[in-house]
Structure formats: C-alpha cells, structure tokens
C-alpha cells in the first residue's frame, strides 16, 4: 500500500514530524523491485530503515520506501571463524547480542549503537576502537536505476572514518539489502583500551574479559551517557570526532594541553568532539525544545516539539563556536535532510 503525505514522526529517532509525499513499506527484495518499477517518475526515491542517523529539516518531496528485511544465516564456517549474512533491517544491537550468545567475536565493542544492520556500512559505524570495516566481508545491494543486484566488497566500499562509498559516489544509487560479516569463533581479539572499559572491568573484578564481559561493560557505559531515543528524541552521536594531522594537533594541544586524544596513526590524532563541545560551553544547553544532552555533549536532543531546522541551527552554532575557540572544524555524523 502506498500512502500520501505520511508522517515520519515514528520513523526517525529524533521524533521529527515531517511528512513524506509518498510512503510504502516492503518486506523482501522482490517486493522492493516491484515497488521501484512502479514508482512515481517525477520523484526521487528515499530509502528508510530505522531512521536513527537522519535529521529531517523539511517534508520529503520523495517516494519514501521503508525496507523491512530480516533474517540471519551462516554462509561459511570453519573451526576458527564464521561468515554471517544478515538482512538489512535486523536491529544492530540485537544482532550484536545474537553474536555474543553464539560466541561469535568482533562486534562486541559496537554494542548498543542505534540503528539497523543495513545502514551500518553507510557511515562505517564505530566505537571503542572498532569499526564496521574490521568485520565487513561484503554487502548485497540493489541498483535503484536498473534494479539489478550486485555484491560490494570491503575494498569497493572505500571505508573511511564514518565514511564509505555509500555517502559519496554511490549515494542514492544503491539500496543495501544484506551485509555479510566475518567473525571469530575463538581467539577473540579483546579491545579494552578505549574510554572507561578498563575501569568498569576493574570494578567488576574481571581480569581476563571475554566478549560478553566487554559488551556488558560498554552497554553500562553507553546507558550511563546516552539517552534512550524512545524517551528523549536523538540520533546518537551527532558529530564525528575530528582527526588532526601532526601540525594541526600540535597547534591545538599547545593551547589546550588538558585535552584528551587518541593517536590513530603515526601522524594523526583523534580529539573527542564531546570534549570540544563541553569546552566551549554547550553541554546541557537548551534552546526551546532543541538541546545538548546534559551528560553526553555529543548528543543533540529533541525535548518534545523541536523542529529539525531548530536542531540543525543549534548544530551550526556549536560548529561555529568550536571553530572560533579551538580552531577545529567538527562535522556532523548524522545525515541532514
């Protein structure tokens, strides 16, 4: 069924009440092909999954297709590893928990990231020292124009920091219908070096953590800092953590020697955007119903009736102030429409 002027308030985690000119939901690839072959020719297609990484600032003059593909299957397995093909609208965190229940390692550091599996490759989701590209084998996509299917490998995906081919030259060209991951079954690589992970593990008297211990610690950290979008509208981390070259980092650090940072390569340094936002005074600030979360400054929130434009305007104010005071340009991680 195709609906006209459909409210998307319940289809985006910010809870913004914008409308889609046309809207439909599909549950498999064959249905998707039928819908796209009959789409209104004068309107662009917008693919909507969980709506966790978008900020709607206006009604969408588009044909919005909500995909609802689900399922997990083993496509290859050895004593040491397993490849899982996961349909696009499997909830990301539920997939992480599924893997942990099977003792499949590799994505435990990505626990509690909002959204669905199919959107994860678009921004190369990452947290606590792990990125999607570390476990990505391939994804199956549908070409919107000719309705052919193809497989895109890790090299072809051109992953970068919160970046991929799907945000650049392939933007709007493909629909990701499934993602295949390569995960470990033993000898898991346990990464505990980021954030407060080691502190939580120490509090729990865990000296030799497994993947579930690591996931549980990260869930505790994220729940203590990040608001539940079902209670307080948000899109998770709104800004990327900026990565500075040696010259820019030296200039910044000479002015802010108390700043936390992580070395990501020999000549590159990542500075937490949350620290920068707090440093310039925006943590916990509120402008009408648009605000910055009081615990995690990286999260912009909708206190009830904020418009997407109001949240976007707040994000621009933050960017301008961070640039003015620290000299660093921070960029949105959320897609602004």
N, C-alpha and C positions, 0 to 999 in steps of 0.2 A: 504493500500500500504506500502510495506517495502522498505526503501531507504538504499543504501550503502554509507559509508563514508560521512555521513550527518554532515554538520557544525552545531555546537550547539551554535554559537555566539548569536543568537536571542532567545536562550532558557536558558540563565543564566544571572543574573542581573549584573555580573561583565563584561559581554560582551567579554568573553574569546573565541577565535576562535579555539576551539578543535573540533575534529570530533568523531562521533560515528560509529563504524564498521557497525551496522545495526540500523535503527530507524523506528519507526512507532508510530502512534497516535490512541488512542481508545476513544470512547465516552460513553461506558457503560460496565457493568461487563460481560455481555455475550460475547461481542466483545473481552474484555480482556482475557477471558478464552480461546477463540478460538486462539488468537494470542499466548498465552503462551503454549498451547498444541502443536503448530506447530513451536515453537522457535528453532533456531539452537542449537543442543545438546552440542556443544563444547564451547558455550559462556555463561557467566553469564548474568543474567537479571538485568538491572538497571532501576528503576522507576523514571521518571522525571515529576515533576509538574511545579511549577512556576520558579524553578531554582534560588530562592532567598537566599538560605542558603548553597550554594556549591561554592567551588573554584576548577575549573578544571586546573590541572597542566600538563595534558597529554591527548592524544587521548584516548577515552574509547574503549577498546577492549571488547565490550559488546553489547548485544541486548538492546538498549535503548527504553523503552516504555513510551511514553508521554501520561498520562491519562488526560482526559478532561470531567470528570463527573460533572454535575451541577444540582442544584435544592435545595430548602429548603422546608421542610414540618413540620407541627405541629404533633407530635406523642402523646402528652399528655398535658393536660392543666387543671389548677384549677383557682380559683379566684386569688391566690397568685403567681403562677408560671407557667412556660411553658417549655416543652421539645421540642427542635428543632433538627430534623435530617437534616444534611447539607452535601451535596455531596462534594467530596474531592477537586475539583478544583474550587469551589467558591472562589473568591478573598477574603482574610481575611478582609481587611479594608472595602470593600463593604458590607460584612456580618455584620460587626460592625455597619455601618451606617443603614443597614436594621433593625437591632435590636433596635437602638435608635429611628427610625421612628415609631416603634411599641410600644415604651416604655418598651422594654424588657431590664432589667438591669443585669450587671455582667461582661461585657467585654468592657465597655466604656474606661477603663484605658489602654486597649490594642489597642487603635485607631492608625492607620497609621503604624502598623507593617507590613513590606512587606511579601509577600508570599501568599500561599493558605491554606484553612482550613485543608486539608489532611496532610500537613506537620507540622501543629501546635503542635499536640501531640508528635511528634518525639523528639523535643527539649524542650517540655513543655514551650512554649513561655511565656514571662512575661515582665511587665513594670509597673512602678509607683505603686508598692505594690500589684499587682495582677498577678497570674499565671494561665495558662490554667487549671491546675488541680482543681482550685477553682470552675470551672463551668462545668467540664467534667463529663458526665454521662457514656458514653461508646463510642466505635468505632467499626465499622464493618470492618473486614479485609479479604483478600483473601490469602490463603496459596499458595505460589508460586510453591511448590513442588507437592501437590496433588489437587490443585485448589478447595479446599473446603472453604466455608465461615464460619466465627465464629465471635462472639462478645467478645470484651475485655473490661472489666470494669475498673473503676478507680484504684481499688486495684491491679488488674492484670497488669496494665500499669506501676506500680512501678515508679511513677514520683519522680524526684529529681530536684535539681536546674539545669535547662537547660538539663534535662536528663530524660530518660524513658527506658522501656524495648526494645523499637524500636532502641535504639542506642547501645544496649548491647546484651543480649542473643537472642533477636528476630531480630537482624539486618540482613537484607537481606532475612528474612523468609516470611514476610507478606507485602501485599500492603494495605494501608488504603484506603477504598473506600468511607466511610462516617463517620461523627462524630456526636454524639448526645450530646447536651448541655442542662443543666438545668439553667434557667434564671428566674429572679424575674419580676413580673408584677406590684408590688407595694412594699412600704417599702424598697426601694433600699438601699444597703449599699454604701454610698458615701465615697470614699477614696481619701483624698486630701493631705495626709501627705508627699508625696514624691516630690522631685525636686522643680520646680518653680510653681507648680499648684496653691498654695495659693496666690502667688504673682500675677499671671495672673488674678485670680478671683477677687482679690482686685482692680487691675487696671480697671476691668470691673464693679466694684461696685456690685458684686454678693455675697451676704451674705449667701444665702441658695441655693447652686447649685443643679441642677438636673443632670441626666445622660448626657443630651446633653451639658449642660454647662461644665461639666467635660471633655467630649470628645473634645469639641471645644478648651478648654484650652490646652489639651495635643497635639492636632493637631498643634496649634500655636507653642508650644514648640518644637515639633519634626521637623516641617518645618523650624524653625529658626536654627536648628542644623544639620539636616541630609540632605545630597544631594539626589536629585531625581535620581534613577538609570537609568531613561530614558535619563538623561542629562549627568550624570557622573557615570560611572560604579562602583557599590559597592554591597556588600551583607548585608548591615545594620551593626549592631554591630558585629565586628569581634571576640572580646574576651568576655569571661564571666567575670563578676565582682567576684573577689576572695572572698571566705568566710573563715575567720580565726577563729581558736579556741582562747580561752582566753589567753593562754600563748603566742601564736604567735602574737596576736593582741597587747598585752602589750609591747612586744619587738619592734614591728613595730611603735607603737604610741609614745614610748619613744624617738624614733629617728625622727619621723615626726608628731609632735603634732598639726600641721596645717591641717592634712589630714581629709577630710570628711569621715564619715562612718555611717552605719545604723546597729542597733542591730537587728539581726534576730531571736535570741533565748537568753536564759539566758547566754549562754557561747559561742555564735557565733556572729561574726561581719562581715558585708559586706563592702568592700572598693571599691569605683568606679575605675574600670580599666582605664577609661579615665583620671582620675586624676594622676594615676601612670605613664601612657604613657606620659602625658604632663610634669610630674615632671622630667622625665629622658631625655626630650628634643626632643621627636619625633613629637610632634604636628605640623602639617603643613609642615613636611619634605617631600622631593620628591627625588626619585632615578629613573631617567629616567621617564617612564610613570607610575611607581608604587609609591604611596604616602600615607601619612596620612592626613586625611581631616583637613583643616585649622581651622574649627570651632569645630568639634567633633572628638577628638583624638581616639575614639573607632572605628572609621570607616576607613578602608583601601579602597583606591580608585584606579581605572584604568583611567588615564588621556587620554587614547586613544588606545595605542597599547602595553600595558604591557602584558606579558605572565603570566599565572597562577604561573609558577615557580618563576618569579620575585616578585610577590606579596607574595608568600609563604616565599621566602627568607627574605623579609622585615619583615614579621610577626615573623620569628625566631630571627632576630636582635633585635626586640622590646622585645620579651620574655627574651632574654639573658640580655639585659641592665636593664630591670625592676628587674630581679632576682639579678643581680650584685649590684645594688644600694639600692634597698628596701628590698631584701631578700624574696620577694613574687613571687611565680610562677603564671603567668597568662596563661590560657588555651584558645584555640580557641573555639568559639561558632559555627563558620562556619565549615561545613564538607569539608575536603580537600581530593580531589580525584587525 
